[in-house]
Amino acid sequence: MPPFARAFALTTALALSAPALADAPIGDAIQSVPIFDAHVHYKEPAWEAFPVPSVIELMDRSGVAMGLVSSTPDEGTIMLWEYAPNRIVPELRPYHGDVNSGNWTQSETIVGYLEDRLARYPHQGIGEFHIHRLDPFDEPLFREVIRMAKERDIYLHVHTGAAAVAWLYELDPEVKMIWAHAGLGESARNVYRVMEAFPTLMADTSLREYEIDTSGDGLNPEWQKIIYAFQDRLMVGSDTWVNGQWEDYAEIIASNRRWLAKLPRDVAEKIAYRNAERAFGREVTMDLIGKK
Ligand SMILES: [Zn+2]
């Protein structure tokens, strides 16, 4: 083979193998990638069983450098944030006292409560809150909630279905929103449609990990499409909504690393922490582990 032909063959081989390398799954190297946990709760029943320092230690042990935390009541979030401000991104959950996920939109004091908490602490989101049922009588409240979020340039973190996401964007197409559990009850097909329809919508995939990863070689094919198409807008999360989730915290984060391991490094890193870095203006690195 003349030298130029050999060089050509070599170049071609390299050109073919380079994308293959870039597309190779990150595999075990995912263990050294920091995680941003985008769905943490530190509710009152957890406070005694899992004291503040122990929560940060649980994060440390799983390589969770930072978390987006909302709690019932908000004092739980603030306790964590005051102890470890470099590890916690606080967001304001409306629930407190008798105000809960089923009745918060009817509370007459809720706007004042939210205004007061937002004035006192640097929450970077309002949520996670639920919209169980779309009620046109709730529109004035949601206009107020959107106004509060926009004034501070912070997110709404919403646990609801596709219809209510569309309704919130109708109220204000510029609202910044994170879709909790990527809609949870919505099929993968609907998740794709919603993410496609609203190009700024972010989503956390908490409680979806076993649906995404069917434990074969690859991922669930429908979810694989979602993950590649919207790789710049997804974040993982644990959803520590009951103490059992704190007990299982290491396994929950491990199960998320298992599906991220099946993705190329650049995609895995975006979903593990880079999208969150951009959303919250924080730097997420393994150097944060062991620090507060
Ligand atoms: Zn939740």
Residues whose N, C-alpha, C, O or C-beta is under 5 A from the ligand:
A	BS01	ZN	E128 D239
